[in-house]
Amino acid sequence: MEVEGFFQIQKILITDPYPQTPHLESVAFLKRKNFTT
């Protein structure tokens, strides 16, 4: 299943939950595309 076909990336957040470690978390908010049939 193609995710890009059904969802549209609305916003991407990159957070650093643990500042002591070299690790980043990225969160993508997906918005479902509206299909007009």
Summary of the structure (lengths in Angstrom):
residues: 37
radius of gyration: 14.5
end to end distance: 19.5
largest distance: 50.4
contacts: 53
relative contact order: 0.39
helix: 11%
strand: 46%
